[in-house]
Amino acid sequence: MSRSPNAIAAAMKNVRLAVISTHPIQYYAPLFRALAGSATVQPRVFFTWSQTADGKVMDTGFGRAVEWDIPLLEGYEFGFVPNLAARPGTDHFGGLRNPGLTRAIEDWRADAVLVFGWNLQSHLQALRYFKGRIPVLFRGDSTLLDDGPAWRRLARRIFLSWVYRHIDVAIAVGSNNTDYYRWCGVPQRQIAFAPHAVDTARFADPEGQHESRAALWRRELGIPAHAPVVVFAGKLIAKKDPQLLLEAFRRCGMPGHLVFAGNGALEAQLRAQAAGRTDIHFLPFQNQQAMPAVYRLGTVFALPSRGPGETWGLALNEAMASGRPVIASNKVGGARDLIREAVNGWTFESSNLEQLTAVLRTALSCSGEELRRMGAAAVGESARWSINAAAAGIEQAATAAVAKA
């Protein structure tokens, strides 16, 4: 007997979606909350790094334990699955070993499973276990931006084609990620889209509080009110290439200021290179509640990463949502989708000092009106990459996969 569209829609109202994620992450918590508000999907997050249940995570890039100052476990259903790894962590394949994971998901009676990342033991095992039992959705943000020897690319492609045979739907977060899935052999019909997103509402400033805090901060740093300022916010590590930004700023010869916000292995070296300069400033690691003001310290934001592994660069999303034009290298995975040249930002070839220097000259010579216009364009573009859009993409992919199954 055939079922009416209304009956099918009613059946889809309670798709139980098990989400496998490593630990509470500031970028994912708003997404999980948005999914929890879905009319068709009921998510439950299974965290596999149980040692992070107290909220503290050792971040090797910052060189310190980090505990975010925004709620990460509110507004959605979750649980921590015991991790029995001898050396717990996400920096190596065996860092997550959760023998009870698949049983916990089955006991919850999931209709589908969404796995964040495959390169950890328990996550790969979950892909293999659930394939053929319930629909398996996968979300990652890998790209093909980091070149390597031909033999290594071939070996990688062969292995990844095997990995992705264990999924039903690959959820792409952007254009470079889509290209990666296709290169790995995933058919286009199995690729859905849910944009890489941040909580854009948290970076909005309708009452001007973040701007006021940034203005006060600039005065404390000795930056004149109307001076052009380039901001870098993130880990001071080789992958992000802050040294290139500092040297390009020194060479560009334009009046302005440069602010580094963050810590990392290169901090001492950067400070030494900037010694005696009153136009280069350093701020320590800033937690999430401060970030809307950090981005507003500048008139433009720069992410000069050279990789490998800068698969997206969510700082671009945050800076754009804060109303700032952005600069990024072509090794930043999100630049291809987020930046419209000279409309809301600029791009340059990674590691190319001359190109970045020229871009900085352009950005620092823009009038206040030009920068405000580009900032407004950045806000408009960031709205397309929102948490609600990401949740809607996952919701649609999950319900379609369950309906097909």
ABEGO torsion letter per residue (X at the ends): XBBBAAAAAAAAABBBBBBBBABBBAAAAAAAAAAAABAABBBBBBBABAAAAAGBBBBAAAGBBBBBABBAABGBBBBBBBBABABBEAABAAABBBAAAAAAAAAAGBABBBBBEAABAAAAAAAAAABGABBBBBBBABBAABBBBAAAAAAAAAAAAAAAAABABBBBABAAAAAAAAAAGBBAAABBBBBBBBBAAAABBAAGAAAAAAAAAAAAAGBBAABBBBBBBEBBBAAAGAAAAAAAAAAAGBBEBBBBBEBEAAAAAAAAAABGBAABBBBBBBBAAAAAAAAAABABBBBABAOBGBAAGAAAAAAAAAGBBBBBBAABAAAAAABBBGAAEBBBBBGBAAAAAAAAAAAAABBAAAAAAAAAAAAAAAAABBAAAAAAAAAAAAAAAAAAX
